Amino acid sequence: MKIVELDAIALSQAIHARQVSCHEVMQAYLAQIARFNPSVNALVSLRDEEHVLAEARVCDRELDQGRSRGWMHGMPQAIKDLAATKGLRTTMGSPLFAEQIPAEDAIAVARVRTSGAIIIGKSNVPEFGLGSQTYNSVFGTTGNAYDPALVAGGSSGGAAVALALRMLPVADGSDMMGSLRNPAAFNNVFGLRPSQGRVPHGPAPEVFVQQLATEGPMGRSVADVARLLSIQAGFDARVPLSLKDDPSVFGAPLARDFKGARLGWLGDYNGYLPMDDGVLGLCESALGDFSALGCAVESCQPDFSMARLWHTWLVHRHWLVQGALGAAYADPQKRGLLKPEAQWEVEGGLDLSAADVYQASLARSDWYRALAKLFERYDFLLLPSAQVFPFDAQQPWPRVVGGQTMDTYHRWMEVVIGPTLAGLPSMSVPVGFNPRGLPMGLQIIGPVQADRAVLQLAYAHEQLTHWVQRRPPECLKANA
């Protein structure tokens, strides 16, 4: 049994059955990291090996005494570098926080630690998570698992690459503008953006307005994603808008019959979204997989102006980023340490009025109602996870997509803003590769708070297609 080849659920079972020791598991993953991380730069701020091995031995002694902390007992975990980790550097990819060491864990981090995970380091991110290309001036660029010269996606790029290269059994991430979905698509793994409030985000100074970003799970199997969600999810009184549903439901079996389920295919929004050659065709070919599951798939469109949706996005994004980074921008010395895209976001926020923000919130509400109208007919909606395939990692962002010039650093990821603004669960599932061997994903979008149903459809698709079994080339070579 090759330890790093096990999915997270199987690994947990092997640890608890004493088929492998936690010390052996840690040794195996540290060796995998030493082999692959230098070429992709996915994991950063790695802890001293002797310290994490010592923690693994403590986990073994606890099992010897009949005690388990939980599902993740003794499993290595690297936390996304936007989430606070007590006693471990959390830089957010910014030189302003290059030496920041938090005094407490983020809520989701505390939950995986309580479940037995051993925190071994962090996964790399773009500066402040801005942009779907994982590079920063603190640690550098993360390369794609299938071609390190290409982008990993982001902002959970380090997490997705570490998963694909078997450097982690399961991974956490977060998603504002596709940050769990785009890197999953670019690295042939699964990423779930949960319903708004499903995973408490924080602790944070502001607990009511920030409703675009959410933390969530990634994995090499849908069951792993669901199992990690069962640990991350659940109400926390410090986050008043977090959901009170019992999170243990996500640990239940996912098998379900989808014969007769109705799926609406959004495509490129009737030609509104520019896409690189092959993206739409690959996603359209995957529609046949859902038909094979017994689903009825048909094209549909929301009754809403997509240009209005983009403007709504810009207002919300400017407003929230300005709120978070405005103080740093106001200091001339610190402003110079913010990347240009971060400065642009803050400046956009400074130009907004209260009326602008309110009108954007009304538009966002109209968008939610437009999708709710579609869900009166459809059980799920389908949409590509990205508009481009992974591109040159030396390029901060693509300037032209499908023959159209991109007017902002994130316009090329416009396809992901719909589920975010509606607060709906959306999961990227792998749907295959282009002729260059580069992966792509497709979003399964569910009705409000239907996270488990989304996971069930993703699971059914996974059992039919098994795309994750197509391994990164370097991974195959290493195991030949």
N, C-alpha and C positions, 0 to 999 in steps of 0.2 A: 504494500500500500504506500503510494507516494503522497505524503501528507498534504502538500500544497495543491494537489489535484482535487482534493475533497471539497465539495460545496460546504458552506458553513454549517448547515444542519447535520450533514454527515460527519463533519469534524467534531461538532459538539457531542454527537452520539458516541464517536470513537473515544473522545476524552473521558466521558462519563462511564463508558464500559471498560475503561482502563486498557483499551487496545493500544493506545499511545499515551505517553505522559505529556503533561503541559511543557515540560522542559524540552522534550523531543520536538514538540510542535514549534516552540519558539526557535529552536536551533534551525529547523527546516525553513522557517520563514525568514530568519536573518540571513541564511545562505542564499535564498531566492532574491532577497533585496540586494545583497552584495553582488549578485550576478547581473541583475537587470537595471537597478536604479541608476548606476552611473551613466547609462546610455539614454535614459528618458527623464531623469530628474523629477520623478513623481512625488517622492517622499522627502521631507525636509525636517530639520530640527530633530533628527533621530537621537534617541536617548542612548546612553552608554550600554553596550551589549551585556556587560556583566550585571548591570542593575536589572535589566528586564529578565535576564535568565534567572536571577535570584528571585524575582517576583514569581516566575513560573514554578520554581521549586517550592515556594510557599503554597501555591495553588495545588501542587501535587500532594503536599503534606495534608492539606485540608481534605482532599479526596480520600487520602488514607484514613482520615478520621471520620469519614462518612459525611463530610460537609461540602456542599456546592453553593457557590454564590448565585448561580443562575445559568441560563442558556449559554452565555459567553464565557463561562469559567475557563480561564487560561488561554483564551483566544487573543492573538495580537490584533491591535486596532490602531490605525493612524487617523487622527481627527483632522477634518478640514481646517485650514489655517485661518478661517474667519471665526471659528467657534472658540470660546475661551476654554483653556485647559489649566487647571490649578497647578502652579509650580512648573509649567512648561511653556516655553516661549510661544506667543501668539502674535504674529507680525501683521496679519491681514495683507501680506505682500507689500507693505509700505515701509519706507525708511523712517517714517515718523514713529513707527511702533516696532522697529527692528529688535529692540531688547525688552519689549513688554512681557512681563510674566504675571498673569492674572492670579488673583487671590482666591478665586472660586471657579468652578466649572460652569459652563453653560448647562442648561437644564438637560438637554439631550445627551450631553457628554456625561453628566453625573449618572444618568440612567444606564448607559452602557457600562460605565465603571462599576456601578452597583451590581450589574448582572454578571460581573466577573471578567470583563475585558481588561487586558493589560495594554495600557497606552504606550506605544513604542515611539511615537513622533507625530508629525503633522503631514497632511497632504497639501501639495502646492496649489496656489490660487493666483488669479490676476489681482492687481492692486485694488483693495477694497471690494473684490469680486466684480469689478466693473469691466464688462466685455467678456465675450465667450472665447477668449484666447488666453491660455494660462501662461503668462509671463509677468515678471516683476523685477525691480532693480535690487531686491534683497537676495533672491535665490536663482534668478534666471528663468529660462523657459522650460516647460514640460513638453516632451515629444510624444507623439501618438504611439500607441502600443503596436500598431500595424506598420508604421513607418516613422521612426523617431525624427525624421526631417520635416514632418508635417505636424500640424497643430493637434492638440489633445482635446480641444473644445474647452469650455469652462462655464461657470467658474469652478465647478467640481472636477477640473481636468486631472489633477493629480490623483484623486480618488478613483476615477474611471480607469486610468492607465494602470494604477497599482492593482486593481481588480483583474483587469484583462491579462496582466502578466503574472498573476498568481502570487503577488507580493502581499496581498491581504485576502482573507477569506470572505469578507463582506465590508462595506464601507458606508460611512455617513457622508452627507453632502447638504447643500442648501440650494434653493432655487428662487430667484426673482424673475430673471428673464431667460428661462430655460436651462438654468445651471445644473439641474439634475438630469435633464432630458437630452440636451445637445451633446455633452461629453459621453453619455451612455451610447448615443447613436454613433459617435465618431470612434468608439472603442469596442463596439459589439458586446455591450453588457446591458443590463436593465437599470433604469432609473425612474423612481416614482416621485413626482411632485404631489404630496398629499393635499387633501382639502385644507382650505384655510382654517387654522386653529387645531388641526389634528395633532400636530407636534408643537408643543409650546415653544415659542421662539424667544430666547432671552436667558437669564434676566437682562432687561434693558431699561434705560431711563424712561423711555416712552412706551406705553403699553396699549394705546388705543388706535393711533393713526396708522402705524406701520403694518399694513395688511397685504403687501405684495410679496415679501420674502417669507419663505418657510424652510425649515430643515426637513430632511427626509432621508430615505434609505436607497442604497444601490447594491446590486449583487450580480452574481453570474447565474442565478436561477431566480425565478419568480417566488418560489417558496422561501428562499433566503431573504428576499426583499420584504416579504410579508412578515417573516419572523422578526427581523430587525425592527420593522415598524411597530410590532407589538410591544417592543421595549421602549422605543422613542415616544410613542403616542400616549395620550392620557392627560387629563386635566391637571393644571397647576394653578393654584390660587394667585400666584404672582403674575399670571398672564390671564386676565379676566375674560378674554375672548377665546380661550382654549376650550376644546370640546370635551364634554363629560362622558362620552361613550366609553364602554369597557374596551380597552385595547387588546384584551386577550383573544378577541374574536379573530384577529389577524393571524393568530397561530394555529387556527383550525384548518383542516384539509381544504384545498382550493378547487378540487374537481367539481365540475358542473356541466350540465348539458346545455349547449347554446343553440340547439335546433329551434329555428323560428325567431331568434333574436334579430332585431332590426338595427342596422348600422348605417349611419350617414357619412358619406365620404365628402370632405370639404375641399380636398385637392389643393389647388393654388388660389382659392377664392375667385374662381372664374377668371383666371389670368391676371389677377391683381398682384400676386407675389411673383417676382422674378426668381427663377431657379436655374442652377447649373444643369447642363445636359446630363441626363440619366437619373437625377434625383426623383423627379415625379414618376418616371417610368418604373423605377425600381419599387417605389411605394405602391403604385397602381398594380404591379404584378403581385404584391402581397395581398391584395384584396381577394384574390382567388383562394388564399389560405383560409380566410374567414368564411368564405362561401363553403369550403370543404368541411368546416365545422358545423355547417347547417345554418349559418347566418344569412339573412337577406341584406345585401349591400346595395345601396343606391346613392347617386350623387345628390347633394343638397347644398343650400347656401343660407346663411342667416340673413334676415331682413335688416341689414345694418350697413352703413357706409364704413368700409375698411379704412379709408383716409381719416374719418372721424375717430376711429379706434386708435390709429397711430398718434394722432394729436392728443388724445386722452392719455395714452401711454407717456408721451413726452412730458406732459404737465405733471403727472403723478411721479415720474422718475426724477425730474428736476427738483420737484418740491421735497421729496424724501431725501435725496442725496444732499441737497443744500442744507437740510435740517441736520444731517449727520456730519457733514464736512465743513459747514459754514464757518465754524470757529477757526479751523485750521487755515481755511482760505483767507480769512481776515488778517492773519498774521503773515506779513510779506515773506519772512524767512521760511515759514512752513509751506506757504503757497508754492514756492519754487520746488518743493519736494513732492507735490502732487502731480501725477501724470496729466498731460493736456486734456484727456477725456474727462477726468475728474473735475478739473477746473471748469470745463465747458458745462458740465452738469450743474455745478454750483452757480455759475453765472446765469444759466437758464432759470434756476430757481429764484435768484435775486430779482429777475425781471417779472415774476408772477405777482398777481394781486390775489387777495382772498376770493374775489369773484371768479378769477380764472380757475382756481382750485375747486370751487364749488361747482362750476359748470362742468369741469372734468369729472367730478364725482357723479353728477347727474348723467353724463354720457356713459360712464362706467355702469351705472344702474340700468340704463337702457340696454347696454350690451348684455348684461346678465339676463334681462328679460327676453332678449332676442334668442339667446341660446336655450333658455327655458322653454320657449315656444318650439324649438326644434326637438327638444326632449319629450314633447308631447307625442311625437311620432316615432322618434328613434330611442333605442336603449343606450346607444353609445355613439360618439362621433369619432371619426378618424382623420388624422392630419399628419403630414410629414413632420419629422422632428427637427429638420434643418433644411436650408435652402441651397446649401453647397456641400460638397464632400470636403474632407480635411485638406487644407491648403498649406503652403509653405510656412513653416514655423517662424521664419524671419520676417514675415509680413504681419504687422499688428492687426490688420483686419482687411478683408477683401474690398477693394475700391469699386469693382464692377462685378455684378452678379447677373447672369442671364442677359448680358448686353446692356444692363441698366447701371448707371453710376449710383453708388451708395452715398447718400448725403450726410450720414452720421456713422459713428464708429460701431453702432449696433443695429443699423437698419437691415443688415444681412441676416439678422435673427428675428425679424418681425413675425415669423410664423409661430413663435412660442408665446406671444403676448396675450392671445385670446383666453386660454385657460387661466393664466395668472390673474388677469383683470376680473375674471368671473369667479375666482376663488375655487375652481373645480379641480377634482383629482385628475391627473394626467400622467400616463406612464409611457415612456419610450421603450418599445420592444424592437429587437433586431429584425431586419427584413432582408438581409443579404448584402451583397458586395457588387461594386461596379467592376468593369474589366481590369482596372488597375489593382483590384483586391482591396479596395477601401470600403469600409462598412457604412451602412445607413440604418436609420431607425424610423419608426412610425409611432405617432402618439395615439394612444387609446384614451379618450376623454369621457369621463362619466358624469352623470347628473350630480347635483349638489350632494356632497358628503357620501357618495357611493364608492368609497375607496376599495372596499372589499370586492365589489362587483367588477371594478376595473382590474384588480389583481386576478380574479377568477378568469376573465376573458384573456388576459395576458398569459396566464398559466395554460389555458387550453391551446393557445397559439404556440406556446413554447413546446408543448408535448407533440405538436404536429411538425414543427420546423427544426428545432434543435440548432439554431444558428450559432449559439455560443460555443458549440463544439468545434467550430472552425477557428483554430487557434492562431494567435499572432505568429508570424514566421520565425522570429527569434526564439519564441517559446518552444516551437516545434523542434528547432535545431538543438536547443539545450536538452531536450528530452529524447532525442534520437538515439 
